[in-house]
Structures are given as structure tokens and as C-alpha cells.
């Protein structure tokens, strides 16, 4: 790629960046905040972002330093999220009177989001073309009426987004379970569910086992399937700190992302006028879905070196704390290097370079994100990463462990609070004892199962506490049809999105307070809490007046709905709505680690939850030890003339929220309908940079064997041969509901067999 821009219709392609952040990120952050919030108001907001007495970022779940914050404890993407939420624009009932549903369906995700905050409850009656304003009492009564007339509580499903606070999430699951169902699908089902399943089976804890201090004092950090420069920019500061302590960083990813090359810290002189900090020591361009063979090769290299007398393995740790090592070792010795190279796309020499770094480290961490969790064999990915760490005793000691990096601010906290379709018996027993009702024990539906159940008429009401359910899921056609089969769909939201347009027979939009806004209830201004990606619970205090006097907090919405739906309930919904401390008292009784919840947050503003692996080197698995597991290499067959595609997010995007059509670090400007392909593959397929193509995905065992999305521009990119990448959610229609990870049921967004078909002049 040349440094000069290449203009292709509505796409401008520039050189890929070899560094992240710097002055450009600062300018982008303040430009967004100034444009949407105003320079003075916006600057005041940013000064309170992620501070102990401020509000928690509504973006990602990257942790803040414990009890100590810098003056500017936010990143470019966090600033965008705040500006997006605190925008001065409003989408009122007049807006919806002007725009019909059919009109809004023609608009892009970005345009919908740009219309501003939702400010009053809205109702779409069956057969209507426009949303109309409705009172809160009418809206909540309508939901209660639909819920109570169901033949079974299991005919309703209650979705949750990762933005929801601990207090709202706990109250929500309490209401849903007293209503009588465990149908609590959530966004975890679509992102890190594979992490939870894999880690629970292997080490007995479904969360990460490291702290921020561990990461910054590790000796080796292996980063798998993650793009922190765009998705978790504050992580770069921690990686920089680790590098300065002498850590080696290995990046394993099909795309060579700018954020793992160099970091220009905008809070340092060297990050403003200097070259910044080189982060990675080794980049391994693994093929899409080549992580299992790579990890087997890495483990094989360590075992072979130990057998040769190099004393690489921690034999004492393995003997005392691990189960199944003999079978695991034999499996690693049996796998051949030619098979490893073929399926990983890496050479034995490259894998040995990674092994060299592992061997010189006494404290190693593995970090990962959705590049590892959204494959059919995603659970295997997580388990083999964990087994790699176990070989050298890198669990249960400072500076070492597993680090799944969560993508939304409280997605981990929601699960801790009981937002799960498969709750443990221990949690349900504690809930039943504390609140004195018979809790449902049958497992509920996850997100994919909810869509399937709606399509079959088994779920008739969908209530979504945040998120963009329709757009975040695969196979929009099937999801749209499933939603249309519902009697009622309800979205609790702050901004307009496509889930408000693809609805049940009737639909409601309930506007909620944002994280930035003051939450005033009868007992005074309320504090909420969240749990970050490393198990720290921290407070969040809204700072600006609500966008409308008609907004309700998520806690208030749930409490008011519960009181209407369960009029005979002995639970004090209204008292908890008036004073969130009462909710935290309940959490303290039900969930271990939250003892004296109110006292602890009032004293310090945050505290760390216990972690059996990190704190005690204790493994609560069926064997009572950390489990080595044996897995075969199961490659995805890719026919001749086809490629294996993964979905990715752009730099100007957070989940389904699109801020602009640009991707600065990858050099894309003006359009998201692009597909990244290796130059040699383009030549083999008789295609050229800049051509317009339709993308077909292929599913030989499905009823619909070919799926198509149209009008994508080919971009030549540094990606392994046989691989391609395109943006989520624009390519979600290529993926059927049945393409999911084994055990976790997470959509396999990262492993899609495709072919590219050149558009003709007539089609153009």
C-alpha cells in the first residue's frame, strides 16, 4: 500500500498505521465531545470519567488503577462513548411522527444513532407505521398485561446488555425469577461465553485470574485474537508499563493491528513528539481458526525441550495442582509438526520463537478477546491457552494467569449478578433463602435459543434491557422473522437503533437514563456499581441532568414493572427503587464476595472480588485440580476458490454503535462495506483492488446453503493467504443461527467460508 490515498468510488484507502493513540487520538476525542456535547460541558465530563467520585465509562470493561487515577483516565473511544450518550440532540415524538418505520429501515446504523437521545416512552401498535408517545403507566401496564396472560412464564425472554449496572441487573433477574423463568439471555452469550465455559471446565473459575498489577509486572504477555488499539485502548498504557518492566509481548492474530505495534501515550512527551513505545516483540500471523494447532505446537515445543533436559516445565505445580497431564503430554508428542504448520499457517521456527519467550519467563499471562471466542472450537481455544500456562505453573501466582478482556462495561458484572440462563444451584438456593420464593430451576434460553424459540412460537414476549438485539445477532433475516412472531417486543434504550424497527406485532421503546446522568430517587441521588474485566467492583455517579424529565433509571423501570406484574409479591420493589442501598443489601446476602457491600463502596469507592485461582491457587473443578484436556485439530474445510472470513470491528465503532464510516488504523475512510483480502488471493481469484463484489457464504449441511451480502469493495491487505476480513454487523447475514461454538453456543462470527463474485457493469 502506498502512502498516497487511493480513491475507489466512496472508499478512500490510505496506508495502514504502525502506531496507535498519540495526538491524533486526543484530537479525535475532543472533536467528538465538542461537537456533540459542547467544549465546556464536554471537558467537565471527561474530567470525571473513570474517577472514583465520577462515573464509569459506558464503553469497554478495561479496569482502572485501584484507588489511584490519573487526571485523564480515559481513551479516545471512551470519550466517543460519553459524547454519544451526552449528546444534545433529541429524538422526540415529533421525530417519530415525521419518520415511518419503513423510512427508518432505509437508514444506516450510523444515521439512526446520530438522531440523539430517546426522551419519552413510545408505542408501535400492531399494523401501525409510526411510533407514538405513550405514558409510562400505560407502557408498563401493557407489558404486565402481556406477561400475565402468557400460558407459561417460559413464553417470555428477558435479554440484558453489558451496560446495565449491578443494581439493575440483580433486580432484573430477581423479578424474572419470581415471575417464573430462567430465560435470561444476554450479550455474554454472543461474546465471551466460550471463555466462561472453557475456563470453568479447566480451572473452575469462569473469569480472568489476573489484576492490573499482575499485567504490568508480568514477564511475558501472549495476546490472542485481540485488537486493543481500537477495542480497549487503555490497555495500551498497561502494556507500555509492562514493557518498561522488561516484559516480552507476543501478538497472535491474522491481522497485524496497529495497537500492538507501537503506542504513543498522549500523556507523555514521547507520545506527543516522539516515536512512542514499541510494544510487541513477536508477531505471529496465524491463519483464521489456526489457534488450536498453534497452541498445540507451542505446548509441544515446551514439552520436547523439557524432555531434552532443559527443565522448562513446572513439574511440582503439575504434580500438585493438575490433572490429566500424562494424556496431554502424549497428545502433544503425537501431533506432527507438518500438521501444525499446515493448519496454523505458521512455521515451526516461528512457533519456536514464541516458545523461546515462554521459556525465559517466570510469569506469563494470556490475554484474548473475541478472535478466540467466536469459532466453532472456541472453547478448545480457551482451554489450550490455559493448558499452555499450566505447563509452567503460570496460575495462582503474581504476574501470571488468564486474562479474557471483556468488551462492554458491566458484561462481567451482569453475570455475577445472576444474569444467566443456566444459574448454579448454589446461587438459586441463596436467592430463594433470601427472598423466600420458589425459584425456577429449569435452565432457560440463551440468545440463539431465544431466537429459535421465538420463531417456533415458544417465546411470545421479548424484553430487552439495553443493547441492539436484532443487529447484534447473526442471520438478520431469521432474527427479523423470529421477532415478528412475538406478540410484544420491548427495548429499554438510550439511543435509536435497528432493534426498534424490527419488532413484534406491537413494540415499546422505554427511554432510560445514561451512565453520565444524575439518578435522583426519593431517598436522594443514587450511586450504582459495575464490575470491570478484572473482577473489581467500583462505583459510578451520574454528573449531568437527564436528557429528559421523562427518563427513568433501569432500576426504576424494572421495579415499576415488577410491582405491576407481580402485585402479590412480598418483595419491596418500590422501596428498592427509592434506595439502591437496599438492593446492595440483597446482593450482599446472595452473592459471595459482596459482604458489607454498602460499607465498602462508601469507604473506598471500589473493592476487589475474591478469586479462588488467583488468591489460593484453588481449582473448583470436578477433579479438584486444573485440568489438562486433549483436543484434536479440527480444521474447517475451505473449497478451492473460497476463503475463510472473520468479522471485525472498525476503530470508529463500539459493538453495533457506529460513530463514523472510517477505520483510521487500517486506512479505510468513507465506507464500511469493504472486504480485506491478501494480494496473492486476489490474483488467484482474478480480482483486483477496488472491484465491487458480492460475498457468498457456503453451508453445505444447511437448508439454505448459500447466503449473500452485496456491494463490497475489495481492499488488498496484509492478511494470511486463504483468509479474509469484513466488518460486523454488515456481514452478519452470512452466518446462520446454527453456526455456533461447541458447548458455549456462541455465534461463530470468525469462521465463515466465502466466495467472492465480481459485480457486473449492469449490476452497478
Secondary structure, DSSP 8 states (H G I E B T S, - for coil): --SS-EEETTEEE----SSEEHHHHHHHHHHHHHHHT-HHHHHHHHHHBT-TTSB--SS------TT---S----HHHHHHHHHHS-S-EE-HHHHHHS-HHHHHTS-HHHHHTT-EE-S-EEE-TT-SS-EE--HHHHHHHHHHHHHTSSSGGGEEEEE-TTS-HHHHHHHHHHHHHHT-----BGGGGTTHHHHHHHHHHHS-SS----HHHHHT-SEEEEES--HHHH-TTHHHHHHHHHHTT-EEEEE-SB--GGGTEEE-TTSHHHHTS--EE--SEEE---TT-HHHHHHHHHHHHHHHIIIII--S-HHHHHHHEE-HHHHHHHHHHS-HHHHHHHHS--HHHHHHHHHHHHT-SSEEEEE-HHHHSSTTHHHHHHHHHHHHHHTT-SSSTT-EEEE--SSTTHHHHHHTT--SS--HHHHHHHHHHH-S----S----HHHHHHHHHTTS--EEEEESS-HHHHSS-HHHHHHHHHTSSEEEEEESB--GGGTS--SEEEEEEB--TTB--EETTEE--EEEE-TTSEEEEE---B--S-TT-B-HHHHHHHHHHHH-TT--S-HHHHHH-HHHHHHHHHHHSTT-TTHHHHHHHHSEEE---HHHHH----STTSSEE------------TT-EEEEEE--TTEETTEES-S-BGGGTEES-S-EEEE-HHHHHHTT--TT-EEEEEEE-TTSSS-EEEEEEEEEEE-SB-TTEEEEETTTTGGGS-TT-B-TTT--B-TT-EEEEEEE--TTT-
